[in-house]
Amino acid sequence: MEKLIALLVAAPLLGAAVLLCGGRLLDRVGHWLGTLLAAASFAVAVVLFTDMLGKDAEDRSLHQHLFRWIPVEGFQADVAFQLDQLSMTFVLLITSVGTLIHLYSVGYMEHDERRRRFFGYLNLFLAAMLLLVLADNYLLLYVGWEGVGLASYLLIGFWQHKPSAATAAKKAFLVNRVGDMGLSIAIMLMFTTFGTFAFGPVLGAAEETGEGKLTAIGLMLLLAACGKSAQVPLQSWLGDAMEGPTPVSALIHAATMVTAGVYLIVRSGEIFNAAPDAQLAVTVVGAVTLLFGAIVGCAKDDIKKALAGSTMSQIGYMILAAGLGPIGYVFAIMHLVTHGFFKAGLFLGAGSVMHGMNDEVDMRKYGGLRKYMPVTFVTFGLGYLAIIGFPGLSGFFSKDKIIEAAFAKGGAEGWILGSVALLGAAITAYYMTRVMLLTFFGEERWRHRATASPEEPGAEPAAETRGGPGGHAEPHPHESPASMTIPMVLLAVGSVFAGGFFSIGDRFVHWLEPVTHHDHGDSPLSAATVTGATVVVLVVGVTLAWFQYGRRPVPVVAPRGSLLTRAARRDLLQDDFNHVVLVRGGEHLTRSLVYVDHTLVDGVVNGTAASVGGLSGRLRKLQNGYARSYAVSMFGGVAVLIAATLLMRAV
């Protein structure tokens, strides 16, 4: 069965090559070819998963060696795949959700003239992401890591006729390069420390290595995870990335790419277990980001940017859980999978709303859409209930486990992390209820919508059209075609049942235990207490949102708001901070280095050259071509020698 592993990557990679190089002859069928090859990869994943279930837990890991990439003495790099329970979980998520998003894109991108290229980019992304999670060594993982970054750049900037999309793609690419430097440095440190890149030898020798080296490696891996998973301080690209087509937001920024950082940390668990300082840094980053993203999501009127803030926050939960060590690894992955279902469904639902609203993204210009889009309303609503942790749905099981694991960390650290996670759950319930009320309930504001004036205090600029040709002249809400609603329905099923299915008999814990070595911990609070607390904060968040947006008329133009609201609309001034500290700081640093180079470095070089030139000019005067001058020089030299000889005899 291990010979089938390469087919997981080969199928979408073949699709990318054919669609991007095949020319216009494939314009009519290219989208179906891309979808078929994504589905083929999913089918191979199901076959491998079925075979894996028939084996004992200890025998479920498969390896496939393809060829030796760099056969140099002392530096061996192989192209080889590893399929175990952790990578199998990601493969199933990537291929299943990826296939559904391909199908959704058939309808969503129907009127786009470059649809074939779009599906080629989607296939390229799937191939790179599968390579990332199937690699059996960090160097090959890095190839997939960079491939994902390239594909995301191409997809975010797909509508390159929009300056905002081109700028967002460049921003995502540059910010991710900062994180990628962390991964490259970590790989270099691994090779100098362990002499190899392979997961087995590196992770197996982690406990016997000095804590200082492991801490450095762990912090560099965390930097890489912050870039790909949009965690503080490298989170600024995620909101702008919503300029890409909605299927891109669902695939890259909800279910797959932003989870790569979580995978990297969990896969490198032995390194972090042996480096407690690096592990603490992971929990701090996760805790800060889950609150950061939640606060930003509360103030966004752009439906996709509100969901982007939510994504940042939910990934923060996963990073927090991954930082808890063996107590939280399995729950980080469990929430990652359930989040993949409900967040992808929410993004596709947002795209369905935009499809029927002339590509309008401002939720203040929606309202009352549940009557016109019943399927979208129900599927989006189930995703909403799942993400806020409504009892019985997927998010309830996975998020509660993370909160419980945070308290189980013990001591003051456990209480702080658990309280932060509870606060994040309350804010999640608030901003997601706000999204539901503004979009599907209340007055039908789109009937008499007004364009926000840039001069009006607190008003956000009118959103740009987010698609290719095919938009409607006036909003007339209607349900999306079956190619879009069927994936939404299937994702809604996962949003409802996945969490409960994983939790029955600790099924998911036992599945990943051979890889994560799960530790149940000793929580100071019982599971019932944590569940009761999460339900209470959920009710509080929903109630506050209802009183603010359900009982009052919602103005089409956003009011000025409080200082915190205005800051949250600007992503808590993250871009301003980056501009002042990094852009301006970089400019001043560059000017200072240029000054030092010109005055000090060039000054020393030029001064030395001038001194040598001056000395040479003076010495040259001694060689004037006159015999009398040479005779005087010889006489002077003889006189000096005689004087020196007499002086030495006298002494």
N, C-alpha and C positions, 0 to 999 in steps of 0.2 A: 504493500500500500504506500510505502514511502516514495515510490516512483511517481505518485500522483501529485505530490506536494508542489512540484515545479509548475504543474498545470494551473494552480491557483493564480500564480503571477503571470504565466504565459498567456492565458486567455485574454485578460484586459489589455496586456501589453501588445498583443497582436492586433486587437481592436484599435488601439491608439495609433499604431504604425499604419494600418490600412486606412483609417479615416483621415489622418493628417497628411498622408502621402498619396492617397488614391485619386484625388482630383474631384471635379464636379460631377463625374459620372455616378458618384455615390450619394449625391445630394438627396435623392428621393428615398433611399433605403438606408442611409448611413445611421440614422437615429435608431432604427430597428436592429441593425447589426451591432451597434454599441450596447444596446439593451440585452441582446441575445448573448453576447460574450460575457457580460456581467452576470447574467443568469447562469451561464455555463460554469463560471467560477463558483457560484453559490452551490450548484449541483455537486461539483467535486468536493466542496466543503462538507456537504451533507453526507456524502459517501464516506469520507474520512472520519467524520464525527461518529457515524454509525459503527464503523469498524473499531473506533477507539472505545466506544461504550462496551463492546464485547470483550475487552481485556481487563485485567486487574489494574488497579490504580498505579502500581509501580511500573507496569509495562506499557504505559500509554504514550510514552515519549518516542517520537519517530525522528530520524535524521536522514537527510539526503545530501550527499556530497556531489556537487556537479563538476567542479574543476578547481585547480589551484590558480588563484588570481595573480598573486605576486610570489613566485618561487625564488626567493633570494635567501642566501645563507644568513641565518639569524633573524630573518624577517619573512615569516610565512603568513600569507593571507589567503583564505579559502572562500569560495562561493559555495556555501552550504546552508541548508535549511534545517530548522528545528521546529517540530510541531508537538507541543505538549498542551496541557490543559489551559494554560494562560493564553498562548498564541491561538489555540483553537477557538477560545471565546471571542477573541478579537476578529478572527477570520470570519466566523459566523455573523458577527455584528456588521462588519464592513461589507461583506458580500450581500447579505440579506437587505439591509437598509440601502446599500448602494444600488441594488437592482430596483428596489421600489422607487428610488429617486430618479433613476434612469427612466422608468416608466412614466413617472409624473412629468418629467421634462419633455416627453414626447408631445404632450398637450400644451405645456406651459410655453415652450419655445417654438410652437407651431409656425408662427409668422416671422420668425427670425431667419434672415437670409443665410446666416452662418451657422445653422443648427448642426450640420455635419461636424464642423470644427469643434463646436461645443461638446458634442458627445465624444470626440477624440480626446479632448482635455479631461473629461470625466473618466474615461477608460485609463488614461495616463495616471490620473490621481489614484484610482483603485489599485493599479499595478504597483505604484510607489508605496502606498500604505500597506499593502500586503507584503511587499519586500521588507518593510520596516519591522513588522511584527513576526515574520517568519525567519529572519536572519538568525544564525546561531553564533554570531560574533558581533562585536560593537562596530567594527570597521564596515561590514556589510550593512548593518543597521544605519550607519551614517549615510550610506548611499541612498537608502530609502528615505531617510530623514530629509536629505537635500532634494530628492525627487518630489517629495510632498510639498516642500517649499516652492519649487519651480511650478508645479501644477496649480498650487493655490494662487500664485502670482498671475498665471495665465487666466484663471477662472474669475478671480476678483476683478481684474481689469478687462473682462471679456467685452463689455460694452465700452470700448476704448474711445468711442466718439464723445463720451462724457468726460470732461476734465476731472470731475470728482472721482470717477471710477479709476482712471489712470493714476491719479494721485494716491488713492487708497491702496492700489496694488503695489505701488512703489513703497509706500509706508510699511505695508505688511512685510514686504521683501526685506527692507532695511532693518526693521526691528527684529525680525527672525534671524538675520545674520548675526546680531549681537548674541542671541542665545546659542546659535550654531557654533560660535567661537568657544563657548563653554563646553560643548560636546567634544569638539576637536581637541581642546586642551585636556579634557578628561581621558580621552582615548590615548593621547601621548603619555600621560601620567601612568595609565594602566600598562602600557607597553614597557616603559622604563622600570615599573615596579614588578610586574608579573612576567614580562617577556612574551606576552601573548595578548590577543584580543578576544579569544573565545570565551563565551559565557561560563562554561564549566570550570576551566582552570582559574579564571579570575575570581568568580564568586566562591569557588571552593577554598581558595587561599586567603580570602578576605579576613577571616578571624585571626590568622597568624601574622597579619601585616600591621605595621605601626599605625596607631590611631591618627597621627598627623597627616600621613599620606592619604589615608582613607577619607579624612575630613575634607582635604583639598579636592579629591576626586568627587566626593558627594556634593560639595558646593558647586562644582562645575557642572555636574549632571543636573542639579537644581536650576542653575542658570539656563541650561538648555530647555528644561521643562517649562520654565517661565515664558520663554519665547514662543514655543509651539502651543502651549496651553493658555496663553494670554493671562498670566498671573502677574501680580505686582512684583517688580516695577516695569515689566515688559508687556503690559496689557493694552497699550494705547491703540494698537492696530485693529482690534477686534470690532469695535463699533463702526469704524470707517469701512471695514471689509463688507458691510452690508450693502455697499454699492453694487456688488455683484448680483447676478440673477438669483432669485430666491432658492432654486434647487442647490445652488452653490452654498448658500447659507445653511441649508439643511444638512448637506453632506459633509462639508468641511468644518463648519463652525458649530455643529450640534452633535454629530454622531461619531466623527472619525478623527480628523486632524487635531483638533484641540484636545483629544484624549491621548495623543501620542506621549505627552509629558507624563501622564499618569502611568502609562505602560512602562516608560523608561525607569521611573522610580520603583515601581513594583518589581520589575524584572531585575533591578539592581538591589533588591532588598537586603541581601547579605552585606553589601557595602555599607548601607545606611544603618543596619543593625549594629555594626561594629564601629560606627562613628556617630555617637549620640549628639554631638554638636550639630552636625549636618542634618541629622534627623529632626532636631528641634527647629532648625531653620526652615525645614519643609512645613512643619505644622504652623509656624508663624506666618509664612507666606500664604498658606491655604486659608487660615483664619482671617487675615487682613483682606484677602481678595474676595472671600465670600460675602463680607460686609460691603466692600467697595463696589462690587458688581450689583449687589442688591439695591444699594442707595442710588446708584446711577439709573438702574431700571425703573425706579419710582418716578423719575422726572421726565422720561422720554415720551414724546408724543408720537414719534415715528415707531410704528408697530414692530418693525424688524430690529430697530436699535434697542427697544425695550426688551425684546427677546435676547438680543446680544448681551445686554447687561445681566440677564438671567443666566445665560450660558456661562459667563465669567464667574458668577456666584456659585453655580452648581459644580463647575470644575474646581472651584475653591474647596467645596465640600470633599471632593475626591482627593485633592492634594492633602487636605487636612487629615483624612483617613489614612492615606499612604504614609504620612509622617508619624502615625501612631505605631508603626512597626507591625509585627505579626498580629497584633490586636485588630488592626484596621485594614490590612492589605486586601483581604477578600471582600470587605464591604465597600472599599473604594472601587473595585472592579464591578461589584454588583450594582452600585449606583451608576457607574459608567454605562452599563448595559441598559438598565431601565431608563436612564436619561436619554440614551440613544433613541429609544422608541418614542417617548413622549415629546422630547424637544424637536426631533425631526418632524413629528406630526404637527407640532405647533408652528414650525416654520412653513411647512407645506400648507397648513391652514391659513397662515398669513398671506402666502402667495395666492391662495384661492380667493381670499378677500380682495387682494389687489387686482386680481384678474377681472373681478366683477365691478371694480370701482375705478376703472380708467387709470390703473397703476398708482392710485393715491395711497400714500403711506401714513398720512396724518390721522391718528385715531380720533381726533376732535372733529373730523369731517366724516365720521362714520355714524354709528348709532342705529339700533333697530334692525340690524341685518339678519337676525335669526329667522325672520319670516321669509326672507328671500334666498337664504343659503342654508337650508336645514341640515344637509349632510355635513357641510363645513362647520356649522354651529355645534352639532353633536360631537364630531370627532375632535374639534378644537376644545370643546368643553371637557371631554374626557382627558385630554392631555393636560388641561388646566387643573383638573381635580387631582391628577397623578402628581404633577410637579409641586402642588402645595401640600401634598402628603395626606390627602383625604383617606380616612381609614378604609382599608381593603384594596386600594389601588397600588400600583407599582411603587410610586414614590414614597408611600407610607412605610413600606417594608424596608427599602434601601436607605432612606434618609434617617429613619428612626435608629437603624443599626449603627450608623455613623455617629449619631448623637450619643447613643449608649456607649459606643467604644471610646468616645472622647472623655466621658466621665470615668470610664474604666482605666484611663491612663493613670489616675491616682494623684493624690496630693493637690497642691494649689494649681498646678498646670492643668490637671484634669478638670477641675471646677471652672477654670477660666475658659478652656477650649469648649467644654460642654455648654457653658452659658452663651458663648459666642455663636455656637451652632444653633442653639434655641432661638436667639435673637434673629439670626439669619432666616430661620423658618418663619418667624412672624412677619418679617419684611417681605419674604417671598409670597406669602399669602396675600399681603397688601397689594404689591405691584401687579401680581397676576390677576387678582380680582379687578383691579383698575383696568387692565387690558380687556378683560371680558366685558365689563360694564360699558366701557367706551365704544367697543366694537359692536356688540350684539344686542345691547339693551338701550333703553332710554329713547329720547326723541330722535327721529330720522334727520340728523343734522345735515346730511348730504343733499337734502332737497333745497336748502337755502344757505349753502356753505359760503363763507367769505374767505378770501385769500388773506392770510396774515400779512400785515404791512411791516416791512423791516423797520420803519420808523416808530412803530408802536412798541412801548416798553414791554419787554418780556416775550415778545412774539418771536417764534422761530421762523426762519425763512421757509417759504413754500418749497416742498420737496420736488425734486426733478423727476421727470418721467423715468421709470426704471425698466423699460423694456425696449425691444425693437419695435418695428411697425406692427399695427394691429390693435392699437388702443382705441377706446370708444370716445366719441366726441363729447358725450355727457355721461355721468355715472348712471347706470341703470342696473342695480345689483341683480345678479343671477347666479345660479349654481354652476360650478365648473363641470367640464366634461368627465366622462367615466375614467379616462386615462389619468386624470388628476385625483378623482375622489376615491378610486379603488385603493391606491397606495395609502391615502389618508385613513381609510377604514381599517386596513391591515395594521397600520402603525397604532391606531387607537386600540385594537385588540391587544397588542403588546403592552400598551400603556396601562391597560386594565389588569391583565392577568400575569404578566411576566414576574412581577415582584412576589406575588403569592406563590407562584409555581416554584421559584427559587428558594423560598423560605420553608416550604413544607419539608419537615424532617431535616432541616439544615442542608438541603440538597446542594446548594451552591457552595457552601462551606466545604463539604466533603469533596466536591468536584475539584476545587482549587487547592485543597490542603496539601497535596504532594509538592506543590510549587511554592505556596505562600507560608506553609508550616504554621497554620493558624493557632493563635493563643487566645483563649476566651477571656483572659483577664479577670479582674475582680472589681466590679463596679460598685461604688458606694450606694448607687440607686438601683432599685429593681427595674426590670423591663417594664412592668406595669406603670411605675412612677414616671419613667421617661416617656412612655406612650401617652399618659395622661397630660404631661407637661406640653408635649408637642401638639396635642389636640387643643389644649387651652390657647396656646399662642396662635394656632391656626385660626381659631374662632375670633381672637382679638384682631388679627390682621384683616380677615374678611370683613368684620364688622366696621372697622375704621374706614376701609375702602368703600363700603356700602353707604355709610353716612356722608362721605365726601363726594362720591360720584353717582350713587344710586338714588338718593333722595333729592338731589338738587339738579337743576338744569346745568348742563355742561357748556361753558362758553366755547364757541368755535375758535376764538383767538385765546391763546394761553395767557392767563393773568401773569403779572410780574413775579409773584411768588416771593417766598422768603429768601434769605441769603443762601441757605443750604440748597434750596430748590434751584436757584440760579446757578450755583456752583455745580450741582448734579447735572443740570442741562448741558454744562460744558465739561462733562466727565470728570467732575471734581478737580478741574483745572489741571488735568494731567498733561494736556498738550501745551498749556501755558508754562507749566513747570519744565517740560522737556525743551521748550523753546528757549527759556531763560537759562536753564542749567546746561543743557547739552548743546543746543544750536549756538546761542550767544556765547556760552562758555567755550565751546569748541572754536568759535571764531577768535575770541580773545587769546585762547591758548595757541592757536595757529599764528596769530600776529606776534605773540611773544616769542614763539620759537623762531619765526622769521627774523625778528629783531636780534635775538641771540646769535642766530646763524650769521647775520650780516656783520654785527659788531664784534662778537667774540670769536667765532670760528673763522669767518673770513678775515677778521681783523688780525688774528694771529698768523694766518697763512700769508696774507698780503704784507703784514709787517715784517715777517721773516724774509719774504722775497725782496722787499725794499731794502732791508738791512744788508742782505747778501749783495744786492745790486750796488748799494753805496760803497760797501767795502771793496767790491771788485773794481769799481771806478777809481778808488783811491790807490789800490795796488797797481792798477794799470798805468798810473802815472810814473811808476818807477821804471817801467819798460818804455823809455822814450827814444831809444835808438842812438843816443850820444855816447861815444866812447869815454869821454871825460866823466860822465855820470857813473858809468860802470866802474871806472878806476877808483873814484871816490868811495863807491860802495865797497869795493874790495879792500881798500885801505882801511875803511871804518871797521870792516869785519875782522881784519887782521889785528887792528888795535884792540878790539874787544876781546879776542882770544888771548892776546898777550897779557892784557890787564887781568883777565880771569885766571890765567896760569900763575902770575905773580901773587895774586890774592890767595890762591890755594896753597902756595908754598909758604906764604907768611903765616897762614893759619896752622 
